[in-house]
Amino acid sequence: MNREPSKSKFVRVVTSIPALIVIGFMAVAVVLVVLRDPDRVSEITLTRLRDYAADGQVRTATLTHRTNVVTGTLRDGRRFSAGVPPMYGDELTTFLLDNGVRVDSDNEDDSALDTFLVDYLPTLLIVGVFLWFAMQLQGGGRASRFSRSSARRARGAPDVRFADVAGVDEAVAELGEIRDFLSDPDRFASLGAKIPRGVLLVGPPGTGKTLLARAVAGEAEVPFFTISGSDFVEMFVGVGAARVRDLFKQAKAAAPAIVFVDEIDAVGRHRGAGVGGGHDEREQTLNQLLVEMDGFDGVTGVILMAATNRPDVLDPALLRPGRFDRQIVVDAPDLRGREAILAVHARNKPMADDVDLSVVARRTPGFTGADLANVVNEAALLCGRRRGEQITMADVGASIDRVIAGPERTSRAMSERERSITAFHEAGHSVVGHAMPNCDPIHKVSIVARGRALGWTLSLPTEDRHTHSRGELVDRLAMLLGGRAAEIEVFDEVTTGAHDDIERATRLARAMVTEFGMSEVVGPQRLSGRDDDPFLGRDHVQRHEVSEAVAASVDREVKRLLDEAEAAARAVLVAHRPVLDALAAALIERETLEEHELNAVFAPMGVIRS
């Protein structure tokens, strides 16, 4: 069946019956304004009117006290109008009468209907049409539509399964109960068990929280409603609460179903928090959400899932048992998890035989699922750029470098002196990092500019670590300052190239003193107010006060750690100056050195790292 071509939204709005009615009323109002005074009226001054009257040219005059205007006709038939100040009304009337002018006084107001049609109706119609058009073009049309939820319902069950989710086995096991309840609720009901009413997925961005929610819906084969927390909050009071009610009404009608709210911290922050107090509309929305979650009776078959990377700013009422009963941490994957995630993203891509995903997993510590997906995709793009048919290990390696340090900036030209300074700077990082026993092995060094860096040194851990000792952090400080120490040792001056290293080293040293309790002078005190930022949901009065004496001792301890780290780095470079020179020369010649090339240069140091 042939259908007419779909009209644009603007055309449909303009040609609708209500719009035509409104436009008709506006036309009538304009006609009334025109018909009110069809003849041309000349505006004259009061002085000119007195001159006309003195010459006998004025036939009639009507003084309207309501508007302080005198109108009339001249002897030649022309009409005139002139403004009259209230204090001159009586004087003007006497003057006109003395000059033989027939004067009338109009003290009656215009009819109410005439006043409304002419003075007020056009303005009201214009404002009404503007508001009506705005609501129509935004997808409204009626007030009830504006308060409807913008949640998107997946057509059928999502095509994502638990097999498509890797690296988060613990989270999958926890969510398996949700799937079982939605698939067979009678089995739990017969035992008197109640499924959690709400499940909160907590973890850094890119770890797969949304993917997990879709996988649960796909496994249970139930309708899946998804909405962002920011979609609830509008500038109009009460809209957010109405949208919450509408969302859960839709979910209950489609039960069993899953409602997934992404970035729930946009609407679930602490009530009354922040510098300016609470946001009334957001708090009303949160209150309605709490009410709807309390309304679940455990057998409706509706489960609320939400995701956030800031659980610390959520309102405690939202996290209590009976609402979000269960919090599932979705953290960055470990070594085996990264390998499994890489296998999922690589299964539909032509991978060459030399690609070893276990090696790639070891080279990507700290990467999230989204990062690993980006690595595989960048490798495919690099392969297509060179017109290859299979993704090789070289493509994957270049992709990792691209994700970590940014794309190569081959167009940036450096002078020979800058190349030499950069080479010794990166060589200083590498030599100190190789000599320090608690530093990670050096994997790659390059003086090819990437991103905003002129050069970079990549060190990778041999295993996943979740805690770090004081010795590891001290050696890390020495490695960070190794580039600056090399510049001083070789060129007897410092450059601005070490500003990022100094910033990172200072931040690490301060954290050691104020957060990790690794200073004997300051002791085990937490002096950092990182979680007390009022703009992140906490109240601004909840700050830790630090005395001037303690602050001064913190500054002295930070400086001491940095000075000792720089001294340790210089001592290593002085002891291994030939290795430093050899590594810098190799970098100037080849620009990038891999791990096996670095080990050959490091051999005279007598330090074996694996």
N, C-alpha and C positions, 0 to 999 in steps of 0.2 A: 504494500500500500504506500502510495506516494504521499509525502507530507510536505506542507508548505515550508519554505526556508525559515528557520527560526529567526525572529526579530531580536534586535538588541534590547537590553534591559531598559535603556533610556527610551526607545521607541514605544515599548510596551507600557511604560509608566505614563508617557505623554498622551497616548491614545486610549488610556483606560477611561471608563465612564466617570469615576469620581473626579479625575483631572479635568475632563471636559465640562463638568458641572461647575467646578471652581473657576475655570477660565471664563465661563459664561457669566457668572456673578461679577467677576472683575470687569468684564466688558460693560455690563449694565451700570456698574458704579461709575465708570469713565463717562458713559453717555449722560448720566445724571449730572455729573460735574459740568459737562459741556453745555447741556441744555439749561442749566441754571442761569447762565448769563450768555445768551447767544450773540448779543450785539457787542460791538467793539466799544470798549470804555477807555477813555483817555485819562491817564493819571496826571493830575495837575497839583501844584502846590497851593497852600492856603493863601499865599500872597497873590498868586495869579487869579484865584477865585475871587478875591476882594476886588481886583482890578476889573475882572469881567462884570461883576455886579455893579460897580461904580459906573461902568460904561453902558449899562442897561442890556448886556448880552445874555444874562441869566434869566431863563423862563421859570424853572421850578428847581426846588432843592429839597431833599429829604435827609434829615439828620438821624442817623441810627446810633443811639446811645450805647448799645451793647458792644458795638465794634469801634465806636468813636470815628465814624466815617460819614462824610456827607456826599451824597450822590444826587445827580439831577441832569437836566437837559438845558442846552443853550438855545438861543433864538433860531440858530441855523439847523437845529435838529440833532446835533452831536451830543453824546452823553459824556459825562465827566465823573470823576471820583477824586476825593481829596481827604487826607487825614486831618482830624481836628483834635488837638489836645483837650482833655476833659474840662480844664479851667477856662477854655475859650469858647465853649459850646453856646452859652447864653449870649455872649457878646456877638458871636457870629450870626446867631438867629436875629437879633435886633438889627444888625447892620443890613442883612439881606432884606428884612421887611421894610426898612427905611428906603431901600432902593427898588421897591416895587416887585420883589421876588416872592412867588408863592411858596411858602415854607411849610413842610409837613414834618412831624416828629414821629419816628418809629421806635416805640418803647417795648414792643412785643418781641419776644424771642422767636426764633424760627421753630417750626414744628419739630417735635422730638424725632419723628421718622426722617424728616429731611436732614436734620443735623447728623443723625446716625449714618444715613446712607452716604452723605457727601463727605463728612469729616472723618468718620471712624472706620467705615466699612472697607474702603480701599486698603488702609494700613493693616487691618486685621486679616484681610484676605491675602495680602502679600506675605505676612509672617506665617500664616497657616499653610500657604502653598510651599514656602521654603522648608518648613519642618516636615511636611508630608512628602515632598520630593526626597529629602535626606533619608527618611526612614525607608522609603521604597527602594532607593538606590543601594542602601545597606542591606537589603534583603528582609526588611521588616514588612511593613504593610499594615499590621495591626500591632498593638502594644504587647499582645501575648506572644507574638513571634519574637520580639526583641528579648524576651526573658527565656527563650528556649535554649537548651544546652547545645553547644556546638560540637558535642562528642561525635566522633566518627565511629560507626559500626562497621566492622569487617564483614564483607559479604561471605557468608558461610564461616566456617572455622578457618583461622589462619593456617597457612601451609607450612608453618615452622614447627618442628618437632624437637624433642630433647636431643636427638642425634645431631641436630644442627648447632647445638650449643656445646662448646668444649672449654676445658680449663676451669670450670666452676662446678666440680662434681658434688661438693657439699651442698651448694645451693640447689642443684638439681634434685638431690635426695630429699631436701626439705620440701621443695615444691611438689615432689611426687605425691605427697599426702593430699595436696589441693586437687591434683588431677584425679586421684582415687575417689575423693569425696564427690566431686562433680560428676564423675562417671558412674559411681554406685553409692549414692547417699544413704540408702537403706542399710547398708552394712554397718555404717557408723552409728546411725540412729538407733538400731537395735541394741547396740552396746551402751547407749546413753552418752556417747561421745559427741562433743560439739567441735566442729571445725573452727579454726581461727576466723574471726570475722574480718580481720584485716591483716595484710602481709605487707611489710615495709621493706623494700630493697634498698640497701645502703651500700654505697661504694663510690670510688672516684669516677669521673666521667670516662666513658668509653669502655667500661668493663662488661657491658652486656646486660644491663638491668632491663631495658625495654625488650630486648630479644628474649630474655627469660620469661617475661610476662606473656609474650606472644606464643612462646613454646608451650606454656601451661594451657592456654586456650586452644592451641592446636592439638595437644595431646588429649584433652578432655572433649574436644569437638563441640564447643559451646560458643555462643555469641561473645564477641569481644568488643567492648566499648573503650575507646582511648581518648583522652583529652589532656591538655596541658593545664597546669595549675594557674597560669596567667590568663587562661580563657575565661575563668570565672569572674574576674575582677573587672568592672567597668567604671566609668565616671558617674553613672547614674546609681543612686542609692537603691538597694534592694534587688538589683539585677543579678548579682552574684548568687545570692541566696535562692532566688527563683530558678536559676540555672541548675543549682545543686539539686533542688527538688525535682526538676524535670528530668535530670540525668538518672536519678535513682528510680523514678517512676518508669522510665523506659527500660532500665535494667531489670526491675521486678517483673515487668510485663513479658520480658524475654527469658526469664529464669528457666534453667540455671544459666548464669552468665558471669562474666568477669568484667569489672570496671577497673580500668587502669588509669591512674592520674600521674602523669609524668611531671617532674620538678614540683612536687607538692609543697616545697618550702616557699613558693611564691604566694600561697594562700594560707599556709599552716604555721607561719611564724608566731613567736610569742606575742600574746595579746598585751597591748599597752607598752610595747618595747620601742626603743629608738629615741633619738634626740627630741623629736617633736611629738612624742606620744604615739598612741595607736592610730591606725587607719580604720575609720568607722566602717566603711564598706567592706574592707577585707576581713575585719573582725566579725561582721554579720555573716559573711560567707562562711568563715570558719565555724561559727556557732551552728549554722545550719548543717554543715558537714558533720559536726559532732552529733547533732540530733538524729540525722539520717543513719549514722553508724550505730547509734543506740537502738534504732528502730528495728534492726535486724533481729529476727527471732531464732536464727540458727538453722531454720529449715526452709528459708526462702530460696536457697540455692544461688544467692548473689554474694560474691566475694569481692572485696575492695583490695586492690593492689596499688601500691604507690612506689615511686622511686625518688631518691634525693641523694645528693652528695654533701648535704649540710644537715645531718640529723641533730646537731647541737643547737640549731636555732628553732626547732619545731616546738610548738606549745606542748607542755607536759600532759595536758588533757587529751591530746591526740595520741599519745604513746602509751597510755595506761591500758591494762588488761581489759578486754571488752571492746576495744576499738582496734588499734593495731596490736594484736596479741603477739605477733611474731615479727622479729627483725632479722633479716637475713643479710649477712655481709657478703657483698660481691666485690672481692678485692682483685688487685692485679694478679695474673696467673703466675705460678712458679714455672720451673724449667719444663717439667712434663706437661703442664697446662699449655705453655706457649707452643710446644711441639704439636700438641693435639689441635690447637687453634690454627696453626699454620697448615696442618693437614686438611682441615675443613675448607679453608680458603683456597688451597692449591688443588683440590680434587677435580675441579672443572677446567684447569688450565694446563697447557702442554709444558710440562717440566722436563728439563734435560736430565740425563742420568747422573750428571755430576752434582746435582742439587741435593744436599744433605740437610734435611729439616732439623735434625738434632744440632748440627753446627749453627744453623741460623737461630735456633732457640737459645743457644749459649751466647750468641752475639747480641741478643736483644733483651738484656735484663731490665726489668721495670716497665716493659712495654705492656700496654693494655690490649684487649682484643681489637679495639678500633685501630690502634697503632700497627698491630700485626697485619690486619686487613689492608691498611694503607701501604705497608711494606710490599706485600704480594702484588697489589695493584700497581704500585710504582715500578716494580720489576717488570710487569707485563707491558707497561707503557715504554720503558727503556728498551725492551726487546722489540716492540713495534717500531720504535724510532730508528733502530739500526736494521729494520726489515728482517729480523730473525724469525724463525719458525718455532723455536722452543726457548723457554726461559732458562738461562744458564745461571750457574752460581755467581758468575761475574755480575750479571744483572741484579741478582738479589743483594750482593755485597754493595754495589753502587746505590741500590735503593735504600739500604740501611743507612749508609752515609748521608744520603739525601734527606732522610727523615730526621736523623740526629742533628746534623749540622747545617742543613739547608742545601740548595742547589749550588753548583760550582759557579763562581764568578770569574770566568776565563777572560772577560773583557777588562778586568781591573789590571792596569799596568803598574808595576812597582819598580822603583829604582833598584840598582844593585845594592845600595846600602840598606834600603828597607828589606830586601830579600835576605840579606845577611843577618840583620837584626832579628827578623822573624824566624829564620832558621835556628839561630842560637837560642832564641826564646823558647821555641818548641823543643829543641834539644835539651834545654835545661829542665823543662817539665819531665821529659822522658828519662833522663839520667837519674834525677832525684827519685822519680817514681819507681824506677827499677832497683835503686839501691835501698830504699826504705822497705823493711821486711813486711810491714802491714799494709802496703799499698797493693792495689790490684795490678795484675800483669799488663804491660803496655801492648796494645793490639795493633795500633796504627798511628802513624804520625804524618802530617801533611802540612805544607806551606801554601797549598792551593786555597785561595780565599773561598769561603762558603758562608752564605748569609752575611752577617756583619763582622765575622772574624777573619783576620788575615791568615791565620793558621790554626790548627787544632791537634790535640793529642787525645787519643781514645784509649782508655783503660777499661777492661772488662773483668768482672769478678769470675772466679772459677766455680762458684756456687751461689745460690740465693741466700742472702743474709737478711735477717729481720732486726738484729741488734748490732751495735757497733761499740767496741771498747774504746777507752780513752787513748790507748796507743794507736789504734787505727785512725782516729780523728786527728791526733797530733801529726802522724805521718802524712795524712791528707793535707794538712795545713802546709807542711814543708813542700809537698809536690805542687800545690797551688802557687806558692811563692818561688818555685824553682825557676820560672821564666824570668822574673824580675831579678833574681839573684844572678842568673847567667848574663843578663845585660850589664849588671854592675861589674861582674868579674871580667868580662871580655872588653866592653866598651867604656867602662868606668863612668857610666851615666845611665839614667833610667829614661824610659819613654812612656807615652800614654798607652801603649799597647797592653800594659798590665792592669788597666783599670778594672776590667771584668774580674780578673783573678783576685785583685785586692778586695773588691766588693764581696765576692763569694767567701774569701778567707775571713773577712771581718764578720760576716753573718754567721759563719760556722763557729768562730771563736766566741762570739757573744752568746750563741746558743749553748755552747759548752759551759759557760759561766752562769747564765741566767735560767736555763731550762734543764740541763742535764746534771747539774750539781757536780761538775768536774773541776772545781776550783777549791783548793784548800783554804783560801782566804775568805771567799764568800760563803762556802759551805753548801749543803744541800737545800738551797732555797730556790723556789720558782719565782723569778722576778719579772718574767715576761708577761705582758698583758695582751697576748695575741688573740685570745678568745673573748676579750672584753670590748671589741669594736662595737660601738653603738649602732653603726649602720648595718651590722650583720644580725641584728635581732636582739641584742642584749641591751640592757639599760645603761646609760652613760654614767650612772652613779656607782656602778659596780667595778670600779678600778682599784687596783692595788697601789697603795701609796708607798713610795720608796724614798727614804731619807737622802739628803745630799751626801752624807758620808758613805752610805751604801752605794749610791750611784757613782761616786768617785772611785770607790774600790773596784767596782765592776769595770770601769774604764781602764784602770791600771792593770787589772788582770787580763783584759782583752789585749791591751798593748803588749804585755809580757808574753802572752802566748804567740802573738804575731812576730815579735822580735826573736824569740827563741826558734820559731819555725824558719824564719829567714836565715838565721845564723846556721841552723842545721843544714839548710839547703846549700849555702855557700861552702860549708865544710865538705860536703859531698862533691861539689863541683871542683873545688880545689884539689881534692884527692884524686879525681878522675878527669882531669882536664884533657888528656889526650883523647879519651872517649867522647867528651863533649865536642872537641874540634872535629873528630872524625864523623860524628853523627850530623853535625851542622853541614859539613862539606857534602855528605851524601844527600842531605835534603836539598841543598842548592843544586846539585846535579840532577837528581831524580824527582824531586818535589814531594813524592809520597813513598813511604816505606811501610811494608807489611810486617807482620809479626816475625816471620822467619828471617827477613833482612835485618830487623832490629836485633834479634838474638845474635846474629853474626857480629854486629857492631859492639854489642854489650859483652861479648866473650872475654875481653881482657879484664873486665871488672871482677870476674870470678864469682859472680852472683848468679845462681841457677834459679830461675822462676818457671813455674809451669802453670 
